[in-house]
Amino acid sequence: MDIARYYQSTDYISHSDTKKGLINRLYHLVRRYTLHTKRKLIERRTGIKKGTLLDIGAGSGAFMNHMRLEGWKVTGIEQDQQASANAKSLYDLTLHGLDGFFNLPAASFNAITMWHVLEHVHDLHEYIEQIKKLLAPAGKIFIAVPNYTSYDAGKYGKFWAAYDVPRHLYHFSPAAMAVLLESHGMKIDHIQPMWFDSFYVSLLSEKYRSGHPNLFRGVYNGLLSNSQAISNGRRASSIIYIIS
């Protein structure tokens, strides 16, 4: 199957950067805040305010651009040619393809990020080993993935938007993520819920279930999901795993 064609839709926001439609307009509003919080998380967990960062699956480059403006030396990997073209036109960023990922110098990055990317990769274990190889001593890896054991996943069942078939090839629980990383000699230092993802996923799930977005029900179910995650972060809709 040629999966690349499933990333070409203008509705696939991380690649197209589209602002069409209510959900995508809300996404852009929230992104301004989440870019800041991701940077602060990286600074806190790495212990440095400027360093070298590798963003795998950089999409249209918004996160890379934010980090570059804050003084980080950034490198990006993106397989999709249109997303790479968008990164160039929007932010003057030149992204590497997959060949570039496997030819980067070892132990060269203080932070490696994968924001909703690991669930897309075909050669899962090969990616994990390469990430481990590229991480500098005392560096940290930040992997964000949806959590199929979350409240909203159970609520929406087959309509849960984060299943995102056929683009998502893997689905992770916190327990499965720990097993995967331990098999490669790494460990989870900390988990961080992605609080806004429950709303975004619930709004999309409402659209898939009924054919149109229901703002009230999407927000309500997003709140219910987050209420579960407040007492147990392992129940969050999406989780950032901080890894060493």
DOFI-937883 format. One record per residue (C-alpha): x, z, y; residue number from 0; residue in three letters. Coordinates in Angstrom, 1 decimal, padded with zeros to 4 digits. Last residue first. Example, Ala and Ser with C-alpha at 12.3 -4.5 7.8 and 13.67 -1.06 7.14 Angstrom:
% residues 2
<site X="013.7" Z="007.1" Y="-001.1" pos="1" code="SER"/>
<site X="012.3" Z="007.8" Y="-004.5" pos="0" code="ALA"/>
% end
This chain:
% residues 244
<site X="016.7" Z="028.9" Y="008.8" pos="243" code="SER"/>
<site X="013.0" Z="028.2" Y="009.3" pos="242" code="ILE"/>
<site X="010.4" Z="028.7" Y="012.0" pos="241" code="ILE"/>
<site X="007.1" Z="027.5" Y="010.5" pos="240" code="TYR"/>
<site X="004.5" Z="026.4" Y="013.0" pos="239" code="ILE"/>
<site X="001.0" Z="026.8" Y="011.6" pos="238" code="ILE"/>
<site X="-002.2" Z="024.7" Y="011.9" pos="237" code="SER"/>
<site X="-005.8" Z="025.9" Y="011.3" pos="236" code="SER"/>
<site X="-004.6" Z="029.5" Y="011.1" pos="235" code="ALA"/>
<site X="-005.2" Z="031.6" Y="008.0" pos="234" code="ARG"/>
<site X="-001.6" Z="032.5" Y="007.5" pos="233" code="ARG"/>
<site X="-001.7" Z="034.1" Y="010.9" pos="232" code="GLY"/>
<site X="-003.8" Z="037.0" Y="009.5" pos="231" code="ASN"/>
<site X="-005.6" Z="039.3" Y="012.0" pos="230" code="SER"/>
<site X="-005.7" Z="036.8" Y="014.8" pos="229" code="ILE"/>
<site X="-006.0" Z="033.9" Y="012.3" pos="228" code="ALA"/>
<site X="-009.6" Z="034.8" Y="011.3" pos="227" code="GLN"/>
<site X="-010.7" Z="034.9" Y="014.9" pos="226" code="SER"/>
<site X="-008.9" Z="031.6" Y="015.4" pos="225" code="ASN"/>
<site X="-011.2" Z="029.9" Y="012.8" pos="224" code="SER"/>
<site X="-014.3" Z="031.4" Y="014.4" pos="223" code="LEU"/>
<site X="-013.2" Z="030.1" Y="017.8" pos="222" code="LEU"/>
<site X="-012.6" Z="026.6" Y="016.5" pos="221" code="GLY"/>
<site X="-016.0" Z="026.8" Y="014.9" pos="220" code="ASN"/>
<site X="-017.6" Z="027.6" Y="018.2" pos="219" code="TYR"/>
<site X="-015.5" Z="024.9" Y="020.1" pos="218" code="VAL"/>
<site X="-016.6" Z="022.2" Y="017.6" pos="217" code="GLY"/>
<site X="-020.2" Z="023.4" Y="017.6" pos="216" code="ARG"/>
<site X="-020.4" Z="023.3" Y="021.4" pos="215" code="PHE"/>
<site X="-018.6" Z="020.0" Y="021.9" pos="214" code="LEU"/>
<site X="-020.4" Z="018.0" Y="019.2" pos="213" code="ASN"/>
<site X="-018.4" Z="014.8" Y="018.8" pos="212" code="PRO"/>
<site X="-020.3" Z="011.9" Y="017.3" pos="211" code="HIS"/>
<site X="-020.8" Z="010.4" Y="013.8" pos="210" code="GLY"/>
<site X="-022.2" Z="013.6" Y="012.2" pos="209" code="SER"/>
<site X="-019.5" Z="014.7" Y="009.8" pos="208" code="ARG"/>
<site X="-016.6" Z="012.7" Y="011.2" pos="207" code="TYR"/>
<site X="-017.4" Z="013.7" Y="014.8" pos="206" code="LYS"/>
<site X="-017.8" Z="017.3" Y="013.8" pos="205" code="GLU"/>
<site X="-014.4" Z="017.1" Y="012.1" pos="204" code="SER"/>
<site X="-012.8" Z="015.7" Y="015.2" pos="203" code="LEU"/>
<site X="-014.1" Z="018.6" Y="017.3" pos="202" code="LEU"/>
<site X="-013.0" Z="021.1" Y="014.6" pos="201" code="SER"/>
<site X="-009.5" Z="019.6" Y="014.5" pos="200" code="VAL"/>
<site X="-009.1" Z="019.8" Y="018.2" pos="199" code="TYR"/>
<site X="-010.5" Z="023.3" Y="018.4" pos="198" code="PHE"/>
<site X="-008.5" Z="024.7" Y="015.5" pos="197" code="SER"/>
<site X="-005.4" Z="023.0" Y="016.9" pos="196" code="ASP"/>
<site X="-005.5" Z="025.0" Y="020.1" pos="195" code="PHE"/>
<site X="-004.3" Z="028.2" Y="018.5" pos="194" code="TRP"/>
<site X="-001.2" Z="026.8" Y="016.8" pos="193" code="MET"/>
<site X="-000.4" Z="029.8" Y="014.7" pos="192" code="PRO"/>
<site X="003.3" Z="030.9" Y="014.7" pos="191" code="GLN"/>
<site X="005.1" Z="031.8" Y="011.5" pos="190" code="ILE"/>
<site X="008.5" Z="033.5" Y="011.2" pos="189" code="HIS"/>
<site X="011.8" Z="033.5" Y="009.4" pos="188" code="ASP"/>
<site X="010.8" Z="031.1" Y="006.6" pos="187" code="ILE"/>
<site X="013.6" Z="030.5" Y="004.2" pos="186" code="LYS"/>
<site X="016.1" Z="027.8" Y="003.1" pos="185" code="MET"/>
<site X="017.9" Z="027.1" Y="-000.1" pos="184" code="GLY"/>
<site X="016.2" Z="023.9" Y="-000.9" pos="183" code="HIS"/>
<site X="013.8" Z="025.3" Y="-003.5" pos="182" code="SER"/>
<site X="013.2" Z="028.1" Y="-001.1" pos="181" code="GLU"/>
<site X="011.8" Z="025.6" Y="001.4" pos="180" code="LEU"/>
<site X="009.2" Z="024.1" Y="-001.0" pos="179" code="LEU"/>
<site X="008.2" Z="027.5" Y="-002.3" pos="178" code="VAL"/>
<site X="007.7" Z="028.9" Y="001.2" pos="177" code="ALA"/>
<site X="005.7" Z="025.9" Y="002.2" pos="176" code="MET"/>
<site X="003.5" Z="026.2" Y="-000.8" pos="175" code="ALA"/>
<site X="002.7" Z="029.9" Y="000.0" pos="174" code="ALA"/>
<site X="001.9" Z="029.0" Y="003.6" pos="173" code="PRO"/>
<site X="-000.5" Z="026.3" Y="002.4" pos="172" code="SER"/>
<site X="000.5" Z="022.6" Y="002.7" pos="171" code="PHE"/>
<site X="-001.2" Z="019.2" Y="002.3" pos="170" code="HIS"/>
<site X="000.9" Z="016.1" Y="001.5" pos="169" code="TYR"/>
<site X="000.4" Z="012.4" Y="002.0" pos="168" code="LEU"/>
<site X="-001.3" Z="012.6" Y="005.4" pos="167" code="HIS"/>
<site X="-001.9" Z="009.0" Y="006.7" pos="166" code="ARG"/>
<site X="-004.4" Z="008.1" Y="004.0" pos="165" code="PRO"/>
<site X="-006.4" Z="010.3" Y="004.6" pos="164" code="VAL"/>
<site X="-006.4" Z="012.6" Y="007.6" pos="163" code="ASP"/>
<site X="-006.9" Z="015.8" Y="005.7" pos="162" code="TYR"/>
<site X="-006.7" Z="017.4" Y="009.2" pos="161" code="ALA"/>
<site X="-010.1" Z="016.0" Y="010.1" pos="160" code="ALA"/>
<site X="-012.0" Z="018.3" Y="007.7" pos="159" code="TRP"/>
<site X="-014.9" Z="016.2" Y="006.6" pos="158" code="PHE"/>
<site X="-014.3" Z="016.8" Y="002.9" pos="157" code="LYS"/>
<site X="-014.7" Z="020.5" Y="003.4" pos="156" code="GLY"/>
<site X="-015.8" Z="021.3" Y="007.0" pos="155" code="TYR"/>
<site X="-016.0" Z="025.1" Y="006.8" pos="154" code="LYS"/>
<site X="-013.2" Z="025.5" Y="004.3" pos="153" code="GLY"/>
<site X="-010.8" Z="023.6" Y="006.4" pos="152" code="ALA"/>
<site X="-012.0" Z="025.4" Y="009.5" pos="151" code="ASP"/>
<site X="-011.2" Z="028.8" Y="007.9" pos="150" code="TYR"/>
<site X="-007.7" Z="027.8" Y="007.0" pos="149" code="SER"/>
<site X="-006.4" Z="027.3" Y="003.5" pos="148" code="THR"/>
<site X="-005.7" Z="023.6" Y="004.2" pos="147" code="TYR"/>
<site X="-003.2" Z="024.6" Y="006.8" pos="146" code="ASN"/>
<site X="-002.1" Z="021.7" Y="009.1" pos="145" code="PRO"/>
<site X="001.6" Z="021.3" Y="009.6" pos="144" code="VAL"/>
<site X="004.2" Z="022.4" Y="012.2" pos="143" code="ALA"/>
<site X="007.9" Z="022.5" Y="011.3" pos="142" code="ILE"/>
<site X="010.4" Z="024.2" Y="013.5" pos="141" code="PHE"/>
<site X="014.0" Z="024.3" Y="012.2" pos="140" code="ILE"/>
<site X="016.5" Z="026.7" Y="013.6" pos="139" code="LYS"/>
<site X="020.2" Z="026.6" Y="014.3" pos="138" code="GLY"/>
<site X="022.6" Z="029.5" Y="013.5" pos="137" code="ALA"/>
<site X="025.1" Z="026.9" Y="012.2" pos="136" code="PRO"/>
<site X="024.0" Z="023.4" Y="013.2" pos="135" code="ALA"/>
<site X="021.1" Z="021.7" Y="011.3" pos="134" code="LEU"/>
<site X="021.8" Z="018.2" Y="010.2" pos="133" code="LEU"/>
<site X="022.3" Z="018.9" Y="006.5" pos="132" code="LYS"/>
<site X="019.2" Z="021.0" Y="006.2" pos="131" code="LYS"/>
<site X="017.2" Z="018.2" Y="007.8" pos="130" code="ILE"/>
<site X="018.7" Z="015.8" Y="005.3" pos="129" code="GLN"/>
<site X="017.7" Z="018.0" Y="002.4" pos="128" code="GLU"/>
<site X="014.2" Z="018.4" Y="003.7" pos="127" code="ILE"/>
<site X="013.8" Z="014.6" Y="004.2" pos="126" code="TYR"/>
<site X="015.0" Z="013.8" Y="000.7" pos="125" code="GLU"/>
<site X="012.6" Z="016.4" Y="-000.7" pos="124" code="HIS"/>
<site X="009.6" Z="014.8" Y="001.0" pos="123" code="LEU"/>
<site X="010.3" Z="011.2" Y="000.3" pos="122" code="ASP"/>
<site X="007.0" Z="009.7" Y="001.6" pos="121" code="HIS"/>
<site X="006.7" Z="011.5" Y="004.9" pos="120" code="VAL"/>
<site X="003.3" Z="012.1" Y="006.5" pos="119" code="HIS"/>
<site X="002.7" Z="015.8" Y="005.9" pos="118" code="GLU"/>
<site X="006.2" Z="016.5" Y="007.3" pos="117" code="LEU"/>
<site X="005.2" Z="015.0" Y="010.7" pos="116" code="VAL"/>
<site X="002.8" Z="017.4" Y="012.4" pos="115" code="HIS"/>
<site X="005.3" Z="018.5" Y="015.0" pos="114" code="TRP"/>
<site X="008.7" Z="018.1" Y="013.2" pos="113" code="MET"/>
<site X="011.4" Z="019.8" Y="015.3" pos="112" code="THR"/>
<site X="015.1" Z="020.4" Y="014.7" pos="111" code="ILE"/>
<site X="016.9" Z="022.9" Y="017.0" pos="110" code="ALA"/>
<site X="020.6" Z="023.6" Y="017.4" pos="109" code="ASN"/>
<site X="021.5" Z="020.1" Y="016.2" pos="108" code="PHE"/>
<site X="024.9" Z="018.7" Y="015.0" pos="107" code="SER"/>
<site X="025.5" Z="020.2" Y="011.6" pos="106" code="ALA"/>
<site X="026.0" Z="016.7" Y="010.0" pos="105" code="ALA"/>
<site X="026.4" Z="013.6" Y="012.1" pos="104" code="PRO"/>
<site X="023.3" Z="011.3" Y="012.2" pos="103" code="LEU"/>
<site X="023.2" Z="008.4" Y="009.7" pos="102" code="ASN"/>
<site X="020.1" Z="009.4" Y="007.7" pos="101" code="PHE"/>
<site X="017.9" Z="009.7" Y="010.8" pos="100" code="PHE"/>
<site X="019.3" Z="006.4" Y="012.2" pos="99" code="GLY"/>
<site X="018.1" Z="004.5" Y="009.2" pos="98" code="ASP"/>
<site X="014.6" Z="005.9" Y="009.7" pos="97" code="LEU"/>
<site X="014.4" Z="004.4" Y="013.2" pos="96" code="GLY"/>
<site X="016.0" Z="005.8" Y="016.3" pos="95" code="HIS"/>
<site X="014.2" Z="006.4" Y="019.6" pos="94" code="LEU"/>
<site X="015.3" Z="005.1" Y="023.0" pos="93" code="THR"/>
<site X="013.5" Z="007.1" Y="025.8" pos="92" code="LEU"/>
<site X="012.7" Z="005.5" Y="029.1" pos="91" code="ASP"/>
<site X="009.8" Z="008.0" Y="029.5" pos="90" code="TYR"/>
<site X="006.6" Z="005.9" Y="029.5" pos="89" code="LEU"/>
<site X="008.0" Z="002.4" Y="028.7" pos="88" code="SER"/>
<site X="010.5" Z="003.6" Y="026.2" pos="87" code="LYS"/>
<site X="008.3" Z="006.1" Y="024.5" pos="86" code="ALA"/>
<site X="005.5" Z="003.5" Y="024.3" pos="85" code="ASN"/>
<site X="007.9" Z="001.1" Y="022.6" pos="84" code="ALA"/>
<site X="008.8" Z="003.7" Y="020.1" pos="83" code="SER"/>
<site X="005.1" Z="004.3" Y="019.4" pos="82" code="ALA"/>
<site X="004.7" Z="000.6" Y="018.9" pos="81" code="GLN"/>
<site X="007.6" Z="000.4" Y="016.5" pos="80" code="GLN"/>
<site X="006.4" Z="003.2" Y="014.3" pos="79" code="ASP"/>
<site X="009.4" Z="004.8" Y="012.4" pos="78" code="GLN"/>
<site X="010.2" Z="007.4" Y="015.0" pos="77" code="GLU"/>
<site X="013.3" Z="009.6" Y="015.2" pos="76" code="ILE"/>
<site X="014.4" Z="011.2" Y="018.5" pos="75" code="GLY"/>
<site X="017.5" Z="012.7" Y="019.9" pos="74" code="THR"/>
<site X="017.6" Z="015.1" Y="022.8" pos="73" code="VAL"/>
<site X="020.2" Z="016.9" Y="024.9" pos="72" code="LYS"/>
<site X="018.3" Z="019.8" Y="026.4" pos="71" code="TRP"/>
<site X="018.3" Z="020.3" Y="030.2" pos="70" code="GLY"/>
<site X="014.6" Z="021.2" Y="030.9" pos="69" code="GLU"/>
<site X="013.9" Z="017.5" Y="031.8" pos="68" code="LEU"/>
<site X="015.2" Z="016.6" Y="028.3" pos="67" code="ARG"/>
<site X="012.8" Z="019.1" Y="026.7" pos="66" code="MET"/>
<site X="009.8" Z="017.6" Y="028.4" pos="65" code="HIS"/>
<site X="010.9" Z="014.1" Y="027.6" pos="64" code="ASN"/>
<site X="011.3" Z="014.9" Y="024.0" pos="63" code="MET"/>
<site X="007.9" Z="016.5" Y="023.8" pos="62" code="PHE"/>
<site X="006.2" Z="013.4" Y="025.5" pos="61" code="ALA"/>
<site X="008.0" Z="010.9" Y="023.4" pos="60" code="GLY"/>
<site X="005.3" Z="008.4" Y="022.3" pos="59" code="SER"/>
<site X="005.6" Z="009.5" Y="018.7" pos="58" code="GLY"/>
<site X="008.7" Z="011.7" Y="018.1" pos="57" code="ALA"/>
<site X="008.4" Z="011.8" Y="014.4" pos="56" code="GLY"/>
<site X="011.6" Z="013.8" Y="014.0" pos="55" code="ILE"/>
<site X="012.6" Z="015.6" Y="017.2" pos="54" code="ASP"/>
<site X="016.3" Z="016.4" Y="017.1" pos="53" code="LEU"/>
<site X="017.5" Z="018.9" Y="019.7" pos="52" code="LEU"/>
<site X="020.9" Z="019.8" Y="021.1" pos="51" code="THR"/>
<site X="021.3" Z="022.8" Y="023.4" pos="50" code="GLY"/>
<site X="019.9" Z="024.4" Y="026.6" pos="49" code="LYS"/>
<site X="018.0" Z="027.6" Y="026.8" pos="48" code="LYS"/>
<site X="019.6" Z="029.4" Y="023.8" pos="47" code="ILE"/>
<site X="018.5" Z="032.2" Y="021.6" pos="46" code="GLY"/>
<site X="017.3" Z="029.8" Y="018.9" pos="45" code="THR"/>
<site X="014.0" Z="031.7" Y="018.3" pos="44" code="ARG"/>
<site X="013.3" Z="032.4" Y="022.0" pos="43" code="ARG"/>
<site X="014.4" Z="029.0" Y="023.3" pos="42" code="GLU"/>
<site X="012.4" Z="027.2" Y="020.7" pos="41" code="ILE"/>
<site X="009.3" Z="029.3" Y="021.3" pos="40" code="LEU"/>
<site X="009.6" Z="028.7" Y="025.1" pos="39" code="LYS"/>
<site X="009.9" Z="025.0" Y="024.5" pos="38" code="ARG"/>
<site X="006.8" Z="024.9" Y="022.3" pos="37" code="LYS"/>
<site X="004.9" Z="027.0" Y="024.9" pos="36" code="THR"/>
<site X="005.7" Z="024.5" Y="027.7" pos="35" code="HIS"/>
<site X="004.7" Z="021.5" Y="025.7" pos="34" code="LEU"/>
<site X="001.6" Z="023.3" Y="024.7" pos="33" code="THR"/>
<site X="000.4" Z="023.7" Y="028.3" pos="32" code="TYR"/>
<site X="000.7" Z="020.1" Y="029.3" pos="31" code="ARG"/>
<site X="-000.7" Z="019.2" Y="025.9" pos="30" code="ARG"/>
<site X="-004.0" Z="021.0" Y="026.6" pos="29" code="VAL"/>
<site X="-005.1" Z="018.5" Y="029.3" pos="28" code="LEU"/>
<site X="-003.9" Z="015.6" Y="027.2" pos="27" code="HIS"/>
<site X="-005.9" Z="016.7" Y="024.2" pos="26" code="TYR"/>
<site X="-009.0" Z="017.2" Y="026.3" pos="25" code="LEU"/>
<site X="-008.9" Z="013.6" Y="027.4" pos="24" code="ARG"/>
<site X="-008.4" Z="012.6" Y="023.7" pos="23" code="ASN"/>
<site X="-011.5" Z="014.5" Y="022.6" pos="22" code="ILE"/>
<site X="-013.6" Z="013.1" Y="025.4" pos="21" code="LEU"/>
<site X="-012.8" Z="009.5" Y="024.9" pos="20" code="GLY"/>
<site X="-010.0" Z="007.2" Y="025.9" pos="19" code="LYS"/>
<site X="-006.9" Z="009.0" Y="027.1" pos="18" code="LYS"/>
<site X="-004.5" Z="007.1" Y="024.7" pos="17" code="THR"/>
<site X="-001.0" Z="008.2" Y="024.1" pos="16" code="ASP"/>
<site X="-000.8" Z="005.4" Y="021.4" pos="15" code="SER"/>
<site X="001.4" Z="007.1" Y="018.9" pos="14" code="HIS"/>
<site X="000.4" Z="010.8" Y="019.1" pos="13" code="SER"/>
<site X="-003.1" Z="009.6" Y="019.9" pos="12" code="ILE"/>
<site X="-004.1" Z="007.6" Y="016.9" pos="11" code="TYR"/>
<site X="-007.3" Z="006.3" Y="018.5" pos="10" code="ASP"/>
<site X="-005.5" Z="003.1" Y="019.6" pos="9" code="THR"/>
<site X="-005.3" Z="002.4" Y="015.8" pos="8" code="SER"/>
<site X="-001.9" Z="001.1" Y="014.6" pos="7" code="GLN"/>
<site X="-001.0" Z="004.1" Y="012.4" pos="6" code="TYR"/>
<site X="-003.1" Z="002.9" Y="009.5" pos="5" code="TYR"/>
<site X="-001.3" Z="-000.4" Y="009.5" pos="4" code="ARG"/>
<site X="001.9" Z="001.3" Y="008.6" pos="3" code="ALA"/>
<site X="000.5" Z="002.4" Y="005.2" pos="2" code="ILE"/>
<site X="001.3" Z="-000.9" Y="003.5" pos="1" code="ASP"/>
<site X="000.0" Z="000.0" Y="000.0" pos="0" code="MET"/>
% end
